[in-house]
Amino acid sequence: MISLAGRDILHAWGKFLFTGIGLGLLIGVTLTMAGVYRGMVDDAQVLLDNSGADLWVVQQDTLGPYAESSSLYDDVYRSIRGMDGVARAANVTYLTMQVRRTGALAQREVRAMVVGIAPDGPGHPGWPGFLVAGRHLTRGHYEAVADVASGFSLGDQLQIRRNLFTVVGLTRRMVSSGGDPMVFIPLKDAQEAQFLKDNDAIVRQRARTAANPALNRPNVPGLLDAVLASQTTNPSVNAVLVQLDPGAEAEAVAEPIRRWKRFTVYTRAQMQEILIAKLIATSARQIAMFLVILAIVSAAVVAFIIYTLTLGKIREIAVLKLIGTRNRTIAAMILKQSVALGAIGFIVGKIAATFWAPVFPKYVLLVPGDALRGFAAVMVICVVASLVAIRAALRVDPAEAIGG
């Protein structure tokens, strides 16, 4: 009967092959959806690894700096740097925005996460871990290091708010939790881009401040000048990234900062939980729903195809019954055809997913474990889907072989 199943496949090999290819493309989409979720989780992990931090100090009662907005004064890091167990502490800002390339080349807009890093040098928290071209930031203003996924090149002029930045270095796999490429600029420039108001708003705010009688009291000289000066400064950052001394316990260092400095502090495990369980939770559920729908559709397709192929050879099945072939043998033949169809579909799907995954705008991570689980699921679906065709085959009357 093994040869009988094979001969039946060879008899209609074109239909069988094209059906397997169609099923394979559907399976490829399913594997890709799983890869999209894996890529989102990997982006979150890469974001934490690239920060170089063991602790994240953020505004009290917030999930900052990635899941919520957070604002701290930029002198906070000094007091944290002197605490026991702290090796390094550095300010950082994060701002997701449209970054536009200007100049002689064709203009290009990219959704990117602009990261403001302190002028401490490579190896400090917040700095890109490695470069694939160019150099790190060496000046305090108007230089940028961009991820290659942004499409920017060395020497490109980028407009961030009202300032122009020159790309002096390129890095790789420096992305936000949403997969947006990172652009690193000096901290002062990033503070200006994120917190400073535009010129017209500053002029209007100064007019309101100057018209306030409470600020023009003669017994408080210089009060108006101090307020006006504060409107052109931006002493805020989104977080303080902390690296610990070797052997220091993260929670033991975090607790005094929470208690005495009155800030919220997250360890790496807690920040990973925020990114995965809160920030990408909705997307994960949506992808899970797509996977369930695709599995149901795949089962329906296999069941329909096998059932159609079975109905197309009712007379042959009746002849087999007439000559004494057992029902178990006929059922095994249909089951093997269904499994063969699933195997062809999985091979085509795996190849298709591998080839088109790099073309996706978001990172797609195809892991061997998902492929093995996908293969097992396809086999189970094919076995279950063949039951409908087997039931129809077993109900065939052997007399149909004579009556036909």
N, C-alpha and C positions, 0 to 999 in steps of 0.2 A: 504493500500500500504506500510505502514511501515513494516508490517509483511512480505509482499512480497519481499521487499528489503532484509530484514533479512534472509528470507528463501533462497533467491538466494545466499547470502553470505555463509550460512551454507552448501548449496549444494556443493560449491567449496571452502570450508574453507581452505584447504591446500594451494591451489594456491593463495588465497587471503592473507593468513597469511604470506607466504614466500615472496610474493610481497611487503607486508607492511614492512617486516624486511629489504629487500633490499633497499626500499625507505628510511627506517629509518636510515640505515648506511650512506646513502648519506646526509640526513638531519643532522646526527651527525657530519659529516665532515664540513658542513656549519656552524653549531654552534661552532665547534672548531676553525674554521678560524676567526670567530668574536671574540672568546675568546683570540686568539693569539694577535689580535690588542688591545683588552682591556688590555692584559697583558703587551704589550709594553708601553702603556700609563701609566699603573700603575708602571712599572719599572722606567719610567722617574720621576714620582711623588715621588716614594720611594727614588730615588737618591737625589732629592732636600731635602726631609724631613731628610734623614740620614746625610746630610752635616751639619745640624744645623745652616745654614747661612741665614741671611736676605738680605745680599748684596754679590755679587761676583765681586771682583776687579781683572781685567785681563789686559793683554797687550792692548795698544790702537789700536782701529780699528780691533779687532778680535772678534770671537764668542766663545772664550774660556770660561772655560777650557775643556768643554765636546765636543762641535761641531768642534772646531778648536784648533790648537796648540797655546799656550800662554806662554810667558816667562817674568818673573819679577825678579828683584834682591830681595834676601831674607831679606833685611833690610827695605823694603818698609812698612811692617806691623807696624813698630814702629811709623812712622809719622801718619799713619791712626788711630792707637789706641788712639792717643791723641786728635782726633777731636771730636767736640760736637756731642752727640747722639750715639757715638760708645761705646758699653759695652765691647766687646772683638773682637780681630782681630788675625788671625792665618794663617800662611803659610800652603800650601798644594800642593802636587804633585799628578798627576794621570798618570799612564802608563799602557796601556793594552798590555799584553805579555803572553807568555807561561811560566807557573810556574811548575817546576818539583819536585816531591817528590823523595828523595834519601834515602839511608840507607838500613836497613835489609828488610824492606817491599818491595813489588813489586813496581817498579818505575811507577809513574803516572804523566802524563802531563795534565794540565788544563789551558784553556784560562781564564785568570783572569785580573781584574783591580787592579794593585798594587797601594795603596794609601799611600803616605808619610805624616804622621801627626806630628805636633809639640809636644814637650814634656810638654804639659800643663796639661794633665790629663783628665779623663772622664768629660763630660759635656761641653767641649770646642769645638769650630767648627772643624769639620773633624773627630772627634772621633766616634767610633761605639756607638750607643745609649744604647745597652744592650748586655749582654753575656748570652748564654745558657749553657756554660761550661767554666771552667778555669778562667783566670784572664786577666786584661788589661795589656798593655805594661808598664813595670816599669824600663826597662833599655834603655840606649841610642842606643844600637846596637843589631842586630842579634836576635830579637824576632819578632813574627808575631801573629796577630789575623786574623783568616780566617772565611769566611762564610761557613756554613755547606753544602751549595750546591756544594762547591768545592770537597767534598769527603775527605778532609783532617781531621785528628784526632789530639787530643792533643799529643804532643811529637814528631810529624812528623818533619822530616828535609826537608826544602824546599830550593831549589837552585834558587836564583834570581841573574841573571848575574853571577858574580864570587864568591858571598858570600852565606853562608848557614845560614838559619834562623830556629829557633825552634818555633813550633806552641804552644803558651801558653794559647790561648783563642779561643773560637768559638762563632760566632754570627749568626743571621738569618735575611734573607731578606735584606742583604746589597749587592746590585747589581748595575751594571752600567746601562745606558740607553739601552744597548743591551742585558741585562740579564746576563752578565758575573759576577760571584761571585767576591767579593772584598777580597783582602788580605792587611791588614794594617801593615805597618812596620814603624820604626822611620824615621823621616824626613831626617836626614843626610844620612842614608843608601839609601833612595829612591832617593835623589839627586845624589848620586854616581851611582846608577843603571841607572838613566835616562840621566844624562848629562856628566858623566865622560867617557872619551875614554878608549879603552883597552890599555894594557901596550905597545904593539908594536907601536900603533899609537902615544902614548905619547913620546916614544923614538925617533921616526922619526920626530915628531914636534919639539922636543927639538934640534935635530940636525939642522933642518932648521933655528930655531931661533938663535942658536949659530953662524951659518954661515952668519947671516945678519949683514953687516957692520954697519948699522944704530944703532944697539943695543950694539955695542962695543965701543962707543965713550968715550974717557977718561974724557971728561968734564961732563959726567953724570954718576957718580959712582953708582953702584947698580942697574942700569936699566935692565941689562940682568938678574940678579938674580930675580928681581921682575916679569919679564915676564915669566921666567921659573916656578916660584912659582905659578903664576896664572893658568898655564896649569894643575896643579894637584888639583885645587880647583873647586868647583861647586856651585857658589853663586846664583843659579837660582831656582825659584819655578814656578808653573803653575798659581797659583792664590792666592789671600788673601781672606779668608772667614771672613765676618764681621757679628757680632751679635749686634743688636741695643738695646739701653736703652728702658725700657718700655715707651710706649707713643710716641716714636720718629717716625717721618715720614720717610719712606725709601727713597723717592725721595728727600726730603729736605737734607738728609745726603749724598746722592749719588752725588748731583749736585756740591758741593764744591770739592769733590774728582776728578770729571771729569775736573772741571775748573782749579784748582790749582795744582793738582798732575799729570795731563795729563795722566790719565788712563781711560779705559772704565769700567763702573760700571753697573751691571745689578741687578735689583730688582728680587724678586721671580717670579712675574708675567711675567717679560721679559724673565727670564731664562726658565720658563715653556714654553713660546711661542717658544723659540729657540729649545728646545728639541722636542716638539711635531710638530710644523709647519715646521721645517727645518730638524732636525736630523732623524726623523722617517717618514717624509712625503712620501718619495718614497715607503717605505714598506707599508704604509697605502694605497696608491693608488693601489699597487699590490694586496693587500688583498681584496680591494674593487672590483677589476676586477675578482678575483677568486669567490667572493660572487655572482656577477652578472652571471658568467658562471655557477656556481652550481645551481642558481635559474632557469636559462633557462633549464639546464639538468633535474632538478627535474620536471619542468612543462612538458617537453617532455616525461619523463618516465611515469608520471601519465596519460597524454593524451594517450600514446600508450597502457598502461595496460587497462584503462577503455574502450578504443575503441576496443581492442581485446576481452575483456569480453562481450561487447555489441554485437559484430559480432558473438560471440559464441552462443548467444541466440536470433538470428533473428526470428526463428520460434516461440519462446515463445512470443516475442513482437508482432508478427503478430496475434497470437491467442488472445492476450489481445486487440488488435485493433478490431478484428473481433467480440468480445463479447461486444464491446462498451466502452472500457476503453478510457478515454480522454488522449490527448497528454500531457496535463499538469501533469497528474498522472504518465505517463511513464517517463517524463523528471525528475520529482521529485525522482523517484526510482533510476535513474542513478546518479543524483546529490548526493543523500544520500550515495550511494556506494562510490562515489569518495571522499566525505568528510570523510567517515569512514576509507577509505584507508589512507588518509592524517593524520587522528588522530592516527591510529596505527603507521604510519611511524614516526610521531613527538614523540610519547612516546618512541619508540625504539631508536630514534636518541638522545633524551635527556638523556636517561639512558646510552647509549654508550658513549656520550661525557663526562658525569660525571665520568665514570669509567676510560676512557683512558686519560683524561686531565692530571692527575698527572704524567703520564709516559713520557710526552713530555719533551724534554731537555729545552725548553723555557717555561716560566711561562704562563699558560693559565688561564685567569680569566673569569669564566662563571657567568654572572650577571643575576638576574631574569628579568630585563627589556628586555634584548636581547632575552631571552626565550619567553616572551610574544609577542614581535614583530615577532619573528620567527614563533610562532604558528599562528599569524594572517596572515603572509605571506604565510604559507603552506595552510591555508584554502582558501585564495584568489587564489593561484595557482591551487588548486584542483577544485575550482568552474570554473575557466577559462578553465582548461584542460578538464573538462567534457563536454564542449559545443560541441566539435567535435563529441563525442559519442552520445550526445543528438540529434544533427543534423542528424546523420546516422540513429538513431532509429526512428525519426519522418518521415523519408522518406521510411520506410518499408511499403510495400503494404500488406493489410490484406489478399489479395488473396493467398499470399505465404503460409498461414496456411493450405489452402485447397490443393494447388498444391503440397506441400511437402508430 
